[in-house]
Amino acid sequence: MSPSHPVVHADAPGRVNLIGEHTDYNGGFVLPTAIPQRTHAQLRVRNDNRVTARSKNASPPGEYIVGEEEQQRNWLDYVQGITWALRAAGFQIMAGFDLKISSEVPLGAGLSSSASLEVALFRGLRDAFQLDLDDVMLAKIGQTAENDFVGARCGIMDQMAANLADQGTALFLDTRSLEYRRVPLPSTADLVVIDSGVRHAIAGGDYNTRRAECETAARLLKVRELRDVTTNDLERIDALAEPLSRRARHVVTEDERVLQAVDALEAADPKRLGALFVESHWSQARDFEVSTPEVDLLVELALEQRAVYGARLTGGGFGGAVVILTHSGAGAEVGNHVAGQYAERSKQTPKLLVPQG
């Protein structure tokens, strides 16, 4: 690192989405909360236009010239995408920088490791280059980087959550208007997050296929986005050809579940919230087809526990993590028990992420 510039440190959390899966790129509602695990960025501005980047969690190290970003199809694309998207938005990045990344957020677990990296780096660049960049604008530029440079057609939830979520509340976000408010998590329940050990990659084809299917369904329903139809339109939705009818049904019913989940949180009703978790999971598994046998097993094992209100796949799917809602004080015991049973039956290597040991 160049000794002529100060080292800038920044970080950002991962997130677990309580409910509202695959609704964000359909203009709908989501309800994430932050997890304790964070991504840390350390950078120092250089005296030239070169960027060097190293990560303790991914390889190989990489480098490129600011203004000459070119997709490499590895982790460096997330770094390149940020400088590319900042310049496209009119922000001046006048020099390169040396970057070191370390992250506690597991990669490919559906807990937004990519957005956590992006936001940590955005925050570091904002400080280093004195960028006039608020948190909502930052999230929008981060989504542009993922959509148009990395090639992952994600919605905006992850970047908003990495910027604005905390561990004590759920972030109720309208992804169309970007209006948000924080809803306190219930003191009468524990959250548990278990990484299944089955990796996913949202830049892969399946995730992008689901988004394309949703866009096709919206076009056939003659609406801008699936946000513009409701459960009152299920007869029209069911008339669509398969699999479009099931894809749209998941999104529309999931939006309704988010609104009901907010009501359950505000009423301090973990039993109702847990039931919504279960409905959401099986909608993802059957209608949206983004679960896996391993993730289904984790959910089923969790639901066998008397202290569990509900459990569901969280994140983009095709592997990743589950979120479980338990009676207050039971989270650690349930998490360890379910992870142990799952390891025996699946031959995967799960990891209990929340609560931390």
N, C-alpha and C positions, 0 to 999 in steps of 0.2 A: 504494500500500500504506500502511496505517495506521502512522504512526511510533511508536505507543504499544506495539507488540508486536514481538518479535524475528522476523527472517526465519528460517524453518526450511528446511533443504535435505535432500532425500532422493533416493535413486535405486534402480533395480532393473534387472536384466538381462533381455534377451530370452532365448529358449531355442530350441534345435533338438532335436527329438525323434529320437533315434537309431532307435528302433523301438517299436511299440506304438501304432498309429494307430486311432482310433475305438474303443479298448478302455476308455478311462477312464469314459465314461458308461455302460458296460456292466459296471462293477464289476471290471474286469480290471487288467492290469499295463502299466506304461509305463517308458520308459528315456530320459528327456531329459537334456540337459546345457546349461549356460549358454553363451551366445555373448558376445563382447566388447562388442557394442552394448548400450547402456543407455538407459533413460528417466530424465530428471531432473525433479524437482518442486521448485519454490520457492514457499513460501506464507507468508503472514502473517495472523494472526487479526485480524478486524475488530471494531469496537465495535457492530456490528449483526448481523442475521441474513442478510445478503446474501452470496452467493458470486459473485465475478467470475473468469472463467477465460479464459486465452489460451494458445494453442499455436503454436509455431513450425512445426508440421507439419500443422496442420489449421485450417480456418476454417469458419464465422465465429467470433469470440470470443462468449462467452455469459455469461449471469448468471441466477441464480435465488435464491429464498429457501429457506434450510434449513427443512425441514418442509413445503415446498410443491413438492416435486420433481414434475415432469411431463415425460413422455417427449417429446423433440423430434426423435428419429430422426436425430441427428447425433452427433459425437464427444462433445458435452457430456453425453450420456446416461451415459457411463462415469463421469464425475465425479458427476453426480446420483445414479447408482446406488449409489455408495459411501456417500454420506451417508445415503441412504434405507435401505440395508441395515444400516449401523451402528446407526441409530436403531431399526430393526426388531429388531435383536439386543440392544437394551437399553443401548447405549452413548450417553452424553449428549454431543451436539455442541451446545454452548451458544451458539455464535456462528458467523457466517459467516467467510469468509476470501478473500483475494486470491491467485490461483493463476497461476503461469506454468509451462508445460510445454515441454520440448524433448526430442526423442528421436532416437537414432541407429538405433533398430529400425525397419526399413521397414514401412510399413503394408500390410496385406493380403498379406504374403509367407509366412504360415504360421509365423511365428517369434514369435508371442505378443506382438505390440505392445500389445494391449489389456490383458493381464494385467500386462505390464511397467509400463504406466501406472497400473493399479489399485494394484499393490504399492508403487510409488514414492509415490503419494498416501497410501495407507494408512500407510506408515511416517512420512510427514510429519505426518499427523493424529494418529498415535499419540504422537509427540513433542510436538506443539503442544498437545494436549488431555490429555496424561498418561493415555492409555487403557491399561488392563490387558488387552493384546491380544497373545497369543503367535502364532507364525508359522502354526501349523496352524489356529487359529481365524480368523486373518486370511484364510487361503486359503479357508476355508469361506464366510466372509462375502463374499469376492470372487466366488465362484461364484454365490452367491445374487443378487448385483448383476447379473451377466451373465444368469443364467437368468430372473429374475423382474422385472427392470426393463428391461434392454437388450433382452431377448428372444432372446438367443443361448443355445441349450440345450446349452452346452458341459459337459464334465466338469471335474474339479478339477485335472487335471494342470498346466495352465498357471500357475495361482496358486501351487501347491506348488513348481513349478520356479522361478518368479520369486523365491520366498522362500528356497529351500533349495539350489538347484543351484549348482555352481561350474564353472569351465572345466577343472579337472583331473580331474574324476570324472563318471561318469554316475549319475543319481539313480534307483535301482531302487525304484519306488513301487507298492505295492498300493493301488489307488484305493478299495477297499472298506474296509479296516482303517485306511488312511493310515499304515501302517508303511512305513518306508523305510530304505534304507542306501545309502551311496555306494560305487561300484565304480570303481577306477582305470581311466582310459582307457589303451589300450596305447601304450607308448613306441615300438613298432615300426610305427606307422601314423599317418597324418595324417587329420584331418577337413577336408573342404571343404564349404562351403555356398554355393550359387549361387541368387540370386533370379531366377526366370524372367522377371520383368516382367509376368506375368499376374496381375492382382489378384483377390483373393477377399474375400468378406464373410461371416463365419460366422453373422451375424445374419440372413442371407438364407434363402430357403426350402429350398434343396437340403440344407444341413447339417441343419436341423431335420427334414427328411423322412427322412434316414438314421437319425436317432435314433428317430423314430417307428416306422420299419420294424424296427429292432432290438427295440424294446419289444413290438411285435406278435409278432415271432418268439419272443421269450422267453415271452410269454403262451401261444402255441400249443404251445410245448414244455413248458409247465407248470412253469416255473422263475421264480425272482425276477428274475434277470438272466442274460444270456448267459454271464457268468462261471461260472454253475453247470452248464454243459455243457462237454464236452471233446472232443478229437478221437476219443475212443471212441464219441461220439454222432453221428458224421458221417452214418451211415445214416439216423437220425431227422431230422437237419438237411436232408439232401438230399431227404427226402420232403415238405418244405414247398413251398408254391407259390412260383413266381418272382415278384418278385426276392428274397423273404424267405430262401430257402434260400442264395442266394449272399451275402446280407448277413451272415447268421449264420455261414456257413462262413468268411468273412474274419475275423470277430471271434474265433472259436474258434481258428483256426489262428494268428492274430496273437498271441493270448495265449501260445500254445505257443512261438512264435518269440521272444518277449521272454525267456522263461525260458531258452531255448537261447542267446540272445545274452548273457545274464548269465554263463552257463557259458563261452561263448567268450571273454568279456572276462577272466574269472578264470583261464582257461587261456592267456591271451595268444595267442589264435588269430585273427588278423585275417582269414585266409582264410575261416574258417567264418563269422565275423561278416559279412563281405562277401556271402557266399552268402545269408545270411538277409536282408540288405538287398534283394537282387534278388527273392527270393521274396515279400517284403513288398510291394515295389512292384507287381509284377504281380497280386498279390491285391487291392491297392487299385484298380488299373486295371480289372481284369476282374470281380471279384466285388463290390467295393464301389462301383465306377464313380465315383471321385472325382478321377481324373487328367484331364489334358487332352492333346491332341496335342503341345502345346509342351513340357509337362513330360515326356512320354514321350520326346520327341526329346532333351531334355537327358540323361535317363538313358541312352538308347541311345548317345549320343556319348561319355558318360563310360565306358561299358562297352567301348568300342572301344580304350581306352587300356590298354597293357600294365601300367602301374603302378597300375591301379585294381582293388581287391578287390570293390567293390560300390557300388551307388547306388540311391537310392529317393526318392520323393516324401516330404516331411516336412510335418507340419501337417494342417490340416483338409481340404486338397485344393481342387479347382476352381480351380487355379492355385497360385501360391505358389512355394516353394523346393524344391530337392533337396539331400540330404546325400550326400556321396561319401566313401568310405573308400579311401585310397591307401597305397602304400608310404611308409615314413618318409622325409621330405625331398622328396617328389614333389608335395606338395599344391599349392603355389603354381603350379608349372609346369602341372600338370594342370588346375587351376582356370582359369587364364588361357587355356589352349588350348581347353578345352571351351566356355567362355563366348564366345570369339571365333568358333568354328565355329557355335555356336548362334545368335549374333547374325546371321551371314550367312544362315543357312538359315531362321530363323523371322521375321526382321524385327522381333523384340522387342529390348528393351534390357535385357540381363541385368546383374547386379551381383555380383561376387565379394565375399562378406562375410567368409568364413573360408577360408584365413588372410587377415588384413588385410595390405594392401600396405604 
